[in-house]
Amino acid sequence: MLSNTANRTPMKNIYKKINRTKYSLGELISIVGSCARNSRETIAAMVDLLESGRVVIRKNGRARRVRVQHAS
């Protein structure tokens, strides 16, 4: 289990697995958000999922690479 450093607690349900069903982007954000403590953690988890390739975005049946640009 993750240790609590600097008063941080891990995300809820960190070991919960989601089956390989096809979800819309909105549904995926909702699922990730239900496991996160706040919106910042939701965004960080979504960025990680998209950049790591663990989530595939499809448009017209073709997989699309998602690039996340950080605002300056």
N, CA, C and O atoms as CSV, one atom per row, in Angstrom:
chain,resi,resn,atom,element,x,y,z
A,1,MET,N,N,0.842,-1.178,0.000
A,1,MET,CA,C,0.000,0.000,0.000
A,1,MET,C,C,0.885,1.238,0.000
A,1,MET,O,O,2.018,1.197,0.479
A,2,LEU,N,N,0.380,2.313,-0.524
A,2,LEU,CA,C,1.134,3.550,-0.586
A,2,LEU,C,C,1.224,4.182,0.796
A,2,LEU,O,O,0.274,4.122,1.578
A,3,SER,N,N,2.356,4.780,1.090
A,3,SER,CA,C,2.499,5.431,2.385
A,3,SER,C,C,1.956,6.852,2.312
A,3,SER,O,O,1.941,7.471,1.248
A,4,ASN,N,N,1.517,7.354,3.444
A,4,ASN,CA,C,1.005,8.721,3.515
A,4,ASN,C,C,2.157,9.657,3.816
A,4,ASN,O,O,2.583,9.771,4.965
A,5,THR,N,N,2.666,10.328,2.795
A,5,THR,CA,C,3.731,11.288,2.992
A,5,THR,C,C,3.172,12.677,2.760
A,5,THR,O,O,2.409,12.902,1.820
A,6,ALA,N,N,3.548,13.592,3.608
A,6,ALA,CA,C,3.109,14.990,3.517
A,6,ALA,C,C,1.587,15.087,3.532
A,6,ALA,O,O,1.006,15.849,2.759
A,7,ASN,N,N,0.939,14.321,4.406
A,7,ASN,CA,C,-0.519,14.345,4.564
A,7,ASN,C,C,-1.275,14.001,3.289
A,7,ASN,O,O,-2.390,14.483,3.086
A,8,ARG,N,N,-0.704,13.198,2.447
A,8,ARG,CA,C,-1.380,12.772,1.218
A,8,ARG,C,C,-1.989,11.405,1.443
A,8,ARG,O,O,-1.388,10.539,2.080
A,9,THR,N,N,-3.173,11.220,0.922
A,9,THR,CA,C,-3.803,9.912,0.974
A,9,THR,C,C,-3.983,9.414,-0.446
A,9,THR,O,O,-4.209,10.221,-1.349
A,10,PRO,N,N,-3.890,8.120,-0.674
A,10,PRO,CA,C,-4.023,7.593,-2.033
A,10,PRO,C,C,-5.455,7.728,-2.534
A,10,PRO,O,O,-6.384,7.955,-1.759
A,11,MET,N,N,-5.610,7.583,-3.849
A,11,MET,CA,C,-6.941,7.615,-4.447
A,11,MET,C,C,-7.787,6.485,-3.876
A,11,MET,O,O,-7.261,5.437,-3.501
A,12,LYS,N,N,-9.078,6.698,-3.811
A,12,LYS,CA,C,-9.974,5.639,-3.379
A,12,LYS,C,C,-9.963,4.530,-4.423
A,12,LYS,O,O,-9.757,4.794,-5.607
A,13,ASN,N,N,-10.181,3.313,-4.001
A,13,ASN,CA,C,-10.297,2.162,-4.907
A,13,ASN,C,C,-9.107,2.039,-5.864
A,13,ASN,O,O,-9.304,1.833,-7.061
A,14,ILE,N,N,-7.889,2.162,-5.360
A,14,ILE,CA,C,-6.748,2.154,-6.263
A,14,ILE,C,C,-6.543,0.810,-6.962
A,14,ILE,O,O,-5.861,0.743,-7.985
A,15,TYR,N,N,-7.122,-0.248,-6.425
A,15,TYR,CA,C,-6.954,-1.554,-7.047
A,15,TYR,C,C,-8.181,-1.998,-7.830
A,15,TYR,O,O,-8.241,-3.134,-8.300
A,16,LYS,N,N,-9.151,-1.119,-7.972
A,16,LYS,CA,C,-10.365,-1.453,-8.714
A,16,LYS,C,C,-10.026,-1.554,-10.202
A,16,LYS,O,O,-9.399,-0.655,-10.763
A,17,LYS,N,N,-10.435,-2.632,-10.826
A,17,LYS,CA,C,-10.182,-2.804,-12.247
A,17,LYS,C,C,-11.476,-2.576,-13.008
A,17,LYS,O,O,-12.553,-2.974,-12.563
A,18,ILE,N,N,-11.360,-1.944,-14.139
A,18,ILE,CA,C,-12.501,-1.712,-15.009
A,18,ILE,C,C,-12.373,-2.681,-16.168
A,18,ILE,O,O,-11.305,-2.810,-16.767
A,19,ASN,N,N,-13.469,-3.364,-16.483
A,19,ASN,CA,C,-13.402,-4.333,-17.571
A,19,ASN,C,C,-13.130,-3.634,-18.898
A,19,ASN,O,O,-13.135,-2.405,-18.970
A,20,ARG,N,N,-12.901,-4.390,-19.908
A,20,ARG,CA,C,-12.494,-3.848,-21.196
A,20,ARG,C,C,-13.681,-3.448,-22.081
A,20,ARG,O,O,-13.587,-3.502,-23.307
A,21,THR,N,N,-14.759,-3.061,-21.482
A,21,THR,CA,C,-15.908,-2.573,-22.216
A,21,THR,C,C,-15.562,-1.240,-22.855
A,21,THR,O,O,-14.736,-0.488,-22.339
A,22,LYS,N,N,-16.193,-0.956,-23.968
A,22,LYS,CA,C,-15.961,0.327,-24.633
A,22,LYS,C,C,-16.797,1.394,-23.940
A,22,LYS,O,O,-18.019,1.277,-23.851
A,23,TYR,N,N,-16.136,2.428,-23.454
A,23,TYR,CA,C,-16.798,3.535,-22.790
A,23,TYR,C,C,-16.632,4.798,-23.623
A,23,TYR,O,O,-15.656,4.941,-24.359
A,24,SER,N,N,-17.574,5.699,-23.505
A,24,SER,CA,C,-17.389,7.015,-24.117
A,24,SER,C,C,-16.386,7.777,-23.258
A,24,SER,O,O,-16.097,7.385,-22.128
A,25,LEU,N,N,-15.863,8.864,-23.804
A,25,LEU,CA,C,-14.896,9.649,-23.055
A,25,LEU,C,C,-15.529,10.220,-21.789
A,25,LEU,O,O,-14.893,10.254,-20.736
A,26,GLY,N,N,-16.766,10.663,-21.888
A,26,GLY,CA,C,-17.474,11.194,-20.719
A,26,GLY,C,C,-17.663,10.153,-19.638
A,26,GLY,O,O,-17.509,10.451,-18.454
A,27,GLU,N,N,-18.001,8.918,-20.035
A,27,GLU,CA,C,-18.167,7.833,-19.060
A,27,GLU,C,C,-16.842,7.512,-18.383
A,27,GLU,O,O,-16.796,7.277,-17.176
A,28,LEU,N,N,-15.769,7.502,-19.158
A,28,LEU,CA,C,-14.450,7.210,-18.599
A,28,LEU,C,C,-14.049,8.279,-17.586
A,28,LEU,O,O,-13.532,7.954,-16.517
A,29,ILE,N,N,-14.279,9.537,-17.908
A,29,ILE,CA,C,-13.960,10.625,-16.983
A,29,ILE,C,C,-14.783,10.476,-15.703
A,29,ILE,O,O,-14.274,10.703,-14.605
A,30,SER,N,N,-16.044,10.097,-15.845
A,30,SER,CA,C,-16.908,9.900,-14.683
A,30,SER,C,C,-16.404,8.752,-13.805
A,30,SER,O,O,-16.413,8.868,-12.579
A,31,ILE,N,N,-15.974,7.669,-14.403
A,31,ILE,CA,C,-15.465,6.511,-13.658
A,31,ILE,C,C,-14.181,6.887,-12.917
A,31,ILE,O,O,-14.027,6.588,-11.733
A,32,VAL,N,N,-13.276,7.537,-13.619
A,32,VAL,CA,C,-12.018,7.946,-12.992
A,32,VAL,C,C,-12.294,8.962,-11.881
A,32,VAL,O,O,-11.683,8.900,-10.814
A,33,GLY,N,N,-13.206,9.886,-12.132
A,33,GLY,CA,C,-13.545,10.894,-11.141
A,33,GLY,C,C,-14.160,10.312,-9.884
A,33,GLY,O,O,-13.990,10.865,-8.797
A,34,SER,N,N,-14.877,9.198,-10.016
A,34,SER,CA,C,-15.484,8.572,-8.841
A,34,SER,C,C,-14.430,7.943,-7.927
A,34,SER,O,O,-14.702,7.694,-6.752
A,35,CYS,N,N,-13.241,7.686,-8.452
A,35,CYS,CA,C,-12.169,7.089,-7.660
A,35,CYS,C,C,-11.172,8.132,-7.152
A,35,CYS,O,O,-10.294,7.806,-6.352
A,36,ALA,N,N,-11.297,9.370,-7.604
A,36,ALA,CA,C,-10.341,10.417,-7.241
A,36,ALA,C,C,-10.866,11.273,-6.096
A,36,ALA,O,O,-12.069,11.340,-5.846
A,37,ARG,N,N,-9.935,11.924,-5.408
A,37,ARG,CA,C,-10.310,12.791,-4.288
A,37,ARG,C,C,-10.840,14.138,-4.754
A,37,ARG,O,O,-11.703,14.726,-4.102
A,38,ASN,N,N,-10.324,14.638,-5.894
A,38,ASN,CA,C,-10.741,15.951,-6.372
A,38,ASN,C,C,-10.541,16.021,-7.886
A,38,ASN,O,O,-10.049,15.073,-8.497
A,39,SER,N,N,-10.924,17.147,-8.485
A,39,SER,CA,C,-10.836,17.281,-9.942
A,39,SER,C,C,-9.395,17.309,-10.433
A,39,SER,O,O,-9.113,16.848,-11.540
A,40,ARG,N,N,-8.489,17.836,-9.639
A,40,ARG,CA,C,-7.072,17.864,-10.037
A,40,ARG,C,C,-6.521,16.442,-10.166
A,40,ARG,O,O,-5.776,16.140,-11.098
A,41,GLU,N,N,-6.890,15.583,-9.233
A,41,GLU,CA,C,-6.454,14.194,-9.283
A,41,GLU,C,C,-7.105,13.468,-10.461
A,41,GLU,O,O,-6.475,12.613,-11.083
A,42,THR,N,N,-8.354,13.799,-10.769
A,42,THR,CA,C,-9.038,13.215,-11.926
A,42,THR,C,C,-8.302,13.571,-13.211
A,42,THR,O,O,-8.068,12.708,-14.057
A,43,ILE,N,N,-7.941,14.830,-13.355
A,43,ILE,CA,C,-7.239,15.275,-14.559
A,43,ILE,C,C,-5.881,14.597,-14.666
A,43,ILE,O,O,-5.493,14.156,-15.747
A,44,ALA,N,N,-5.158,14.509,-13.557
A,44,ALA,CA,C,-3.841,13.860,-13.574
A,44,ALA,C,C,-3.957,12.392,-13.972
A,44,ALA,O,O,-3.135,11.891,-14.739
A,45,ALA,N,N,-4.970,11.701,-13.458
A,45,ALA,CA,C,-5.159,10.291,-13.799
A,45,ALA,C,C,-5.537,10.128,-15.273
A,45,ALA,O,O,-5.059,9.210,-15.939
A,46,MET,N,N,-6.395,11.018,-15.780
A,46,MET,CA,C,-6.788,10.942,-17.195
A,46,MET,C,C,-5.590,11.205,-18.101
A,46,MET,O,O,-5.408,10.512,-19.102
A,47,VAL,N,N,-4.781,12.188,-17.762
A,47,VAL,CA,C,-3.576,12.474,-18.553
A,47,VAL,C,C,-2.660,11.265,-18.561
A,47,VAL,O,O,-2.129,10.897,-19.609
A,48,ASP,N,N,-2.469,10.648,-17.414
A,48,ASP,CA,C,-1.623,9.461,-17.322
A,48,ASP,C,C,-2.173,8.320,-18.178
A,48,ASP,O,O,-1.417,7.665,-18.896
A,49,LEU,N,N,-3.477,8.082,-18.107
A,49,LEU,CA,C,-4.089,7.013,-18.902
A,49,LEU,C,C,-3.936,7.260,-20.399
A,49,LEU,O,O,-3.634,6.339,-21.158
A,50,LEU,N,N,-4.143,8.494,-20.816
A,50,LEU,CA,C,-4.064,8.817,-22.240
A,50,LEU,C,C,-2.633,8.781,-22.746
A,50,LEU,O,O,-2.378,8.223,-23.813
A,51,GLU,N,N,-1.691,9.360,-22.008
A,51,GLU,CA,C,-0.304,9.409,-22.461
A,51,GLU,C,C,0.389,8.054,-22.409
A,51,GLU,O,O,1.302,7.791,-23.191
A,52,SER,N,N,-0.039,7.195,-21.494
A,52,SER,CA,C,0.600,5.878,-21.379
A,52,SER,C,C,0.102,4.894,-22.430
A,52,SER,O,O,0.718,3.852,-22.650
A,53,GLY,N,N,-1.005,5.221,-23.074
A,53,GLY,CA,C,-1.563,4.322,-24.085
A,53,GLY,C,C,-2.480,3.266,-23.517
A,53,GLY,O,O,-2.932,2.390,-24.254
A,54,ARG,N,N,-2.774,3.318,-22.213
A,54,ARG,CA,C,-3.678,2.345,-21.606
A,54,ARG,C,C,-5.115,2.585,-22.014
A,54,ARG,O,O,-5.956,1.695,-21.879
A,55,VAL,N,N,-5.410,3.778,-22.512
A,55,VAL,CA,C,-6.732,4.117,-23.022
A,55,VAL,C,C,-6.567,4.487,-24.483
A,55,VAL,O,O,-5.695,5.279,-24.840
A,56,VAL,N,N,-7.409,3.909,-25.324
A,56,VAL,CA,C,-7.354,4.184,-26.755
A,56,VAL,C,C,-8.599,4.968,-27.146
A,56,VAL,O,O,-9.721,4.560,-26.847
A,57,ILE,N,N,-8.392,6.086,-27.812
A,57,ILE,CA,C,-9.498,6.890,-28.318
A,57,ILE,C,C,-9.710,6.492,-29.774
A,57,ILE,O,O,-8.764,6.463,-30.561
A,58,ARG,N,N,-10.940,6.188,-30.121
A,58,ARG,CA,C,-11.248,5.788,-31.497
A,58,ARG,C,C,-12.153,6.813,-32.159
A,58,ARG,O,O,-13.085,7.335,-31.548
A,59,LYS,N,N,-11.858,7.088,-33.418
A,59,LYS,CA,C,-12.680,7.965,-34.231
A,59,LYS,C,C,-12.947,7.236,-35.530
A,59,LYS,O,O,-12.019,6.902,-36.266
A,60,ASN,N,N,-14.216,6.990,-35.810
A,60,ASN,CA,C,-14.623,6.242,-37.004
A,60,ASN,C,C,-13.950,4.867,-37.062
A,60,ASN,O,O,-13.569,4.403,-38.137
A,61,GLY,N,N,-13.809,4.232,-35.923
A,61,GLY,CA,C,-13.244,2.888,-35.858
A,61,GLY,C,C,-11.732,2.823,-35.875
A,61,GLY,O,O,-11.171,1.734,-35.757
A,62,ARG,N,N,-11.055,3.946,-36.018
A,62,ARG,CA,C,-9.590,3.953,-36.072
A,62,ARG,C,C,-9.033,4.529,-34.781
A,62,ARG,O,O,-9.519,5.540,-34.276
A,63,ALA,N,N,-8.009,3.875,-34.257
A,63,ALA,CA,C,-7.374,4.337,-33.026
A,63,ALA,C,C,-6.653,5.652,-33.281
A,63,ALA,O,O,-5.993,5.820,-34.307
A,64,ARG,N,N,-6.781,6.575,-32.349
A,64,ARG,CA,C,-6.144,7.879,-32.454
A,64,ARG,C,C,-5.184,8.079,-31.301
A,64,ARG,O,O,-5.489,7.717,-30.164
A,65,ARG,N,N,-4.037,8.648,-31.583
A,65,ARG,CA,C,-3.058,8.998,-30.550
A,65,ARG,C,C,-3.502,10.305,-29.917
A,65,ARG,O,O,-3.831,11.261,-30.620
A,66,VAL,N,N,-3.511,10.347,-28.601
A,66,VAL,CA,C,-3.914,11.552,-27.887
A,66,VAL,C,C,-2.670,12.184,-27.290
A,66,VAL,O,O,-1.886,11.527,-26.606
A,67,ARG,N,N,-2.503,13.465,-27.560
A,67,ARG,CA,C,-1.383,14.212,-26.988
A,67,ARG,C,C,-1.974,15.267,-26.069
A,67,ARG,O,O,-2.877,16.010,-26.454
A,68,VAL,N,N,-1.463,15.323,-24.870
A,68,VAL,CA,C,-1.944,16.296,-23.894
A,68,VAL,C,C,-0.907,17.396,-23.784
A,68,VAL,O,O,0.263,17.138,-23.502
A,69,GLN,N,N,-1.346,18.623,-24.008
A,69,GLN,CA,C,-0.441,19.768,-23.896
A,69,GLN,C,C,-0.734,20.494,-22.601
A,69,GLN,O,O,-1.888,20.784,-22.287
A,70,HIS,N,N,0.301,20.780,-21.861
A,70,HIS,CA,C,0.162,21.473,-20.596
A,70,HIS,C,C,0.120,22.970,-20.839
A,70,HIS,O,O,0.943,23.505,-21.582
A,71,ALA,N,N,-0.825,23.641,-20.222
A,71,ALA,CA,C,-0.928,25.101,-20.362
A,71,ALA,C,C,0.222,25.772,-19.633
A,71,ALA,O,O,0.664,25.311,-18.581
A,72,SER,N,N,0.690,26.846,-20.198
A,72,SER,CA,C,1.804,27.539,-19.534
A,72,SER,C,C,1.321,28.722,-18.740
A,72,SER,O,O,2.124,29.418,-18.119
